[in-house]
Amino acid sequence: MVLHKLEDFEPNYQDSFDGHDIKGLGVYTQGNDEKIGTVSDVLVDEEGHFRYLIVDLGFWIFGKKVLLPIGRSRIDYNTDRVYTIGLTREQAEDLPEFNERQTLDYDYEERVRGVYRQPGDYALPLDASLTQPGDYALPLDASLPLPATAPLDKTYQQPVTPTYNRDSYTYENDPSLYGLNQEDNQTLKLYEERLIAGKKRQKTGEVTIGKRVETDTARIAVPVERERVVIERVTPADAGTAVSGREADFREGEVARIELHEETADVRKEAFLREEVRVRKVVDQETVETQETVRREELDVNSGNLPIEER
């Protein structure tokens, strides 16, 4: 059975204990509240079940670390203490010292379990109905005399110490060492509901933006020029003066030609940038309030007339 240190098995183990850390808690004997040491570490199995607390016995035996089975401990987070159940100083002295460099094999664990197992736990009773191996009862008290008329009970057997097979042994074979004592470890968790604010994005509408072409009649004034013939008759200064026959050239059919021109409006269209339209979105923020009914658990204590201390 392979064992792991708690932090190696689950680095975020404190999240499972609401932020509490079992390492570093003081270890006290149950009953007289004598401090015997501190929790150095925790060993868990392959499934994460607590199996041992590594206890530094600095207050009892300086420099010695031992293994405390989880079933022989009671953890009180209210006082940040771990109480040992039934551990004596003699047992602490007999426990093999824990060394991190040492292999935790079946033989080593058996040495540890052998110290915690009490021989009286396995004594068989005198009741004839309980004669099977594994039935447990208190040992016979020799100080109480038997009646003279009582017949001899021939079914009595010597106490038998259970034997374990290294190939088939499981921690369930020792519930007194590895089973959690439910009477000493009861926890009530009180829950409450809280409103958790969240937001979801949903479509509220759509804006469509496009262009269309409109036609219009544009007017423009263009100045143009047009040529025309003006015939003007004038009397020269030398009018009435005789001219020679050479100068006077009488010819019939003489024609003078003058070309006339005019301008016409030549209109064409060109596209010009008129304006730009920029489209963007802006986010307006506002605060909305909502309400909902939430539930909360409260503790009801019914102790009769027994004194109760709340911390």
C-alpha positions in Angstrom: 0.0 0.0 0.0 1.6 3.2 -1.2 1.3 6.3 0.9 1.8 9.9 -0.2 2.3 13.1 1.5 -0.9 15.2 1.4 0.6 18.1 -0.5 2.2 15.7 -3.1 -1.1 14.0 -3.6 -3.2 17.2 -3.8 -1.2 20.5 -4.0 -4.4 22.6 -3.5 -5.7 20.5 -0.5 -6.5 23.6 1.6 -9.4 24.4 -0.8 -11.1 21.2 0.5 -10.8 22.4 4.1 -12.1 25.9 3.5 -8.6 27.3 3.7 -7.7 25.4 6.9 -4.3 23.8 7.1 -3.9 20.7 9.3 -0.2 20.9 9.2 1.2 22.9 12.1 -1.7 22.2 14.4 -0.8 21.4 18.0 -1.3 17.8 19.2 -2.8 17.3 22.7 -3.8 14.3 24.7 -7.5 13.9 25.1 -8.6 14.4 28.7 -5.8 16.4 30.3 -5.0 18.7 27.4 -1.3 18.0 27.6 0.5 19.2 24.5 2.7 16.5 23.1 3.8 17.9 19.8 2.6 19.3 16.4 1.4 17.9 13.1 4.3 17.8 10.7 2.5 16.3 7.7 -0.3 13.9 6.6 0.0 10.6 4.8 -2.8 9.6 2.4 -3.4 6.4 0.4 -3.9 6.1 -3.3 -7.6 7.2 -3.0 -6.8 10.2 -0.9 -8.0 8.8 2.4 -6.2 10.0 5.5 -4.2 7.2 7.1 -1.6 8.8 9.3 -0.7 12.1 10.9 3.1 12.6 11.2 3.5 14.0 14.7 6.6 15.7 15.9 6.8 14.7 19.6 9.0 17.7 20.5 7.1 18.3 23.8 7.4 14.6 24.9 10.4 13.2 23.1 12.6 15.8 21.5 13.4 15.2 17.9 11.2 12.2 17.4 8.5 11.9 14.8 5.9 9.1 14.9 2.9 8.1 13.0 -0.6 8.6 14.5 -3.3 6.6 12.8 -6.2 8.9 11.8 -8.7 6.8 13.8 -6.8 7.7 17.0 -7.1 11.4 16.5 -9.8 14.1 16.7 -9.3 17.3 14.8 -10.9 20.4 16.2 -10.6 23.3 13.8 -12.3 25.7 16.3 -9.3 25.5 18.6 -6.7 24.5 16.0 -5.9 21.4 17.9 -5.6 17.7 17.3 -6.5 15.4 20.2 -5.0 11.9 20.5 -7.3 9.1 21.5 -5.8 6.7 24.0 -2.1 7.5 23.3 0.2 7.2 26.3 3.7 8.3 26.8 4.8 4.7 27.0 3.3 4.0 23.6 5.0 7.1 22.2 8.3 5.8 23.4 7.6 2.3 21.9 6.6 3.7 18.5 9.2 3.4 15.8 10.6 6.7 14.7 9.4 8.0 11.4 12.1 8.9 8.9 11.2 10.4 5.5 14.1 8.5 3.9 12.8 5.2 5.2 10.5 3.1 3.1 7.0 2.8 4.5 6.3 -0.9 3.9 4.0 -3.4 5.5 6.5 -4.4 8.1 7.1 -0.8 9.3 3.3 -0.2 9.5 2.8 -3.4 11.4 5.3 -2.2 14.0 3.3 1.0 14.3 0.0 -0.8 14.5 1.3 -3.2 17.0 2.0 -0.4 19.5 -1.6 1.0 19.1 -3.3 -2.4 19.3 -4.3 -3.3 22.9 -4.3 -7.0 23.8 -7.5 -6.6 25.8 -9.3 -5.5 22.7 -9.3 -9.0 21.3 -10.2 -11.0 24.5 -13.0 -13.5 24.0 -16.0 -13.4 26.5 -17.2 -16.2 28.6 -20.7 -16.1 27.0 -21.1 -19.3 25.1 -23.0 -17.5 22.4 -19.8 -15.6 21.5 -17.2 -18.2 20.8 -16.2 -17.2 17.2 -12.8 -15.7 16.6 -13.0 -12.0 16.2 -15.8 -11.4 18.8 -14.6 -8.8 21.3 -15.6 -8.2 24.9 -14.0 -7.0 28.1 -11.5 -9.4 29.7 -12.6 -11.4 32.7 -12.3 -9.6 36.0 -10.6 -12.0 38.4 -11.6 -9.9 41.4 -15.2 -10.9 41.0 -15.8 -14.4 42.5 -18.0 -16.8 40.7 -20.9 -18.4 42.6 -20.1 -21.7 44.2 -23.0 -23.3 42.4 -22.1 -22.0 39.0 -21.1 -24.8 36.6 -17.7 -24.7 35.0 -17.9 -23.1 31.5 -15.8 -25.4 29.3 -16.2 -23.2 26.3 -13.7 -20.6 27.6 -10.8 -20.1 25.3 -7.6 -18.2 25.7 -7.5 -14.7 24.1 -6.6 -14.9 20.4 -4.7 -12.2 18.8 -5.8 -11.7 15.2 -3.2 -12.4 12.5 -3.0 -10.5 9.3 -1.7 -11.5 5.9 0.5 -9.0 4.2 -1.0 -9.9 0.8 -4.6 -9.4 1.8 -4.4 -6.8 4.5 -6.4 -3.6 4.0 -6.8 -0.6 6.3 -10.4 -1.7 6.8 -9.1 -4.6 8.9 -8.3 -2.1 11.6 -11.3 0.2 11.9 -10.2 1.3 15.4 -7.0 2.7 13.8 -8.2 4.0 10.5 -11.9 4.5 10.8 -13.1 8.0 11.6 -14.8 8.2 14.9 -18.2 9.8 13.9 -19.0 10.7 17.5 -15.8 12.7 17.8 -15.9 14.2 14.3 -19.4 15.5 13.5 -19.6 18.5 11.3 -22.8 20.4 10.4 -22.4 22.6 7.4 -24.8 25.6 7.2 -25.5 26.8 3.8 -26.9 30.1 2.5 -27.9 31.3 -0.9 -26.4 34.5 -2.3 -27.2 36.5 -5.4 -24.5 36.2 -8.0 -24.6 39.1 -10.4 -24.0 38.1 -14.0 -24.7 39.6 -17.4 -25.7 38.1 -20.7 -25.6 39.8 -24.1 -28.7 39.8 -26.2 -29.8 41.4 -29.5 -32.2 44.3 -29.1 -32.5 45.5 -32.6 -30.7 46.2 -35.9 -29.9 49.4 -37.8 -29.5 49.2 -41.5 -27.5 52.0 -43.2 -27.2 52.2 -47.0 -27.1 54.6 -50.0 -29.6 55.5 -52.7 -29.4 57.6 -55.8 -31.8 60.5 -56.3 -32.1 62.5 -59.6 -32.6 66.2 -59.9 -32.5 68.9 -62.6 -29.5 71.1 -62.4 -29.3 74.4 -64.2 -26.1 76.2 -65.3 -25.6 79.5 -67.3 -23.0 79.4 -70.0 -22.1 82.7 -71.9 -21.6 82.0 -75.6 -20.6 84.2 -78.5 -22.3 84.4 -81.9 -20.9 86.3 -85.0 -23.2 88.4 -87.3 -22.6 90.6 -90.4 -23.0 94.3 -90.2 -23.2 96.2 -93.5 -22.4 99.9 -93.1 -22.4 102.3 -96.0 -20.2 105.5 -95.7 -19.3 108.3 -98.1 -15.5 108.6 -98.6 -13.7 111.9 -98.3 -12.7 111.9 -102.0 -16.2 111.2 -103.2 -16.9 112.9 -106.6 -13.3 112.7 -107.7 -12.6 111.3 -111.2 -10.7 108.1 -111.4 -8.8 106.6 -114.3 -10.1 103.8 -116.4 -7.6 101.4 -114.8 -8.8 102.0 -111.3 -12.4 101.6 -112.3 -12.8 97.9 -112.8 -16.3 97.2 -113.7 -17.0 93.5 -113.2 -20.3 91.8 -112.9 -20.8 89.1 -110.4 -18.1 90.1 -107.9 -19.0 88.5 -104.5 -17.4 89.0 -101.0 -17.6 86.0 -98.7 -17.5 86.3 -94.8 -17.6 83.3 -92.5 -19.8 83.6 -89.4 -19.1 81.5 -86.2 -21.0 81.1 -83.0 -20.4 79.2 -79.7 -22.6 76.5 -78.3 -22.8 75.2 -74.7 -20.9 72.0 -74.2 -22.2 70.5 -70.9 -20.7 67.3 -69.2 -21.0 65.7 -65.8 -18.3 65.0 -63.3 -18.6 63.4 -59.8 -17.3 65.3 -56.8 -17.1 64.2 -53.1 -19.9 65.9 -51.3 -19.6 64.6 -47.7 -18.6 61.6 -45.5 -20.9 59.7 -43.2 -19.2 57.9 -40.4 -21.1 55.1 -38.6 -20.0 53.8 -35.1 -21.5 52.4 -31.9 -21.2 53.8 -28.4 -22.0 52.0 -25.2 -24.2 53.7 -22.6 -23.9 52.4 -19.0 -26.6 52.3 -16.5 -27.2 50.4 -13.2 -30.2 48.1 -13.0 -31.4 46.6 -9.7 -33.1 43.2 -9.3 -34.3 41.3 -6.2 -34.8 37.6 -5.4 -35.7 35.5 -2.4 -32.6 33.7 -0.9 -32.5 31.0 1.8 -30.1 30.6 4.7 -29.7 27.8 7.2 -29.5 28.6 10.9 -28.4 26.3 13.7 -31.0 25.0 16.1 -29.6 23.5 19.3 -31.8 21.4 21.5 -29.7 20.4 24.5 -32.3 20.2 27.2 -30.7 21.3 30.4 -27.1 20.4 29.3 -24.6 23.3 29.2 -23.5 24.2 25.7 -20.5 26.3 24.9 -20.4 28.1 21.5 -17.1 29.5 20.3 
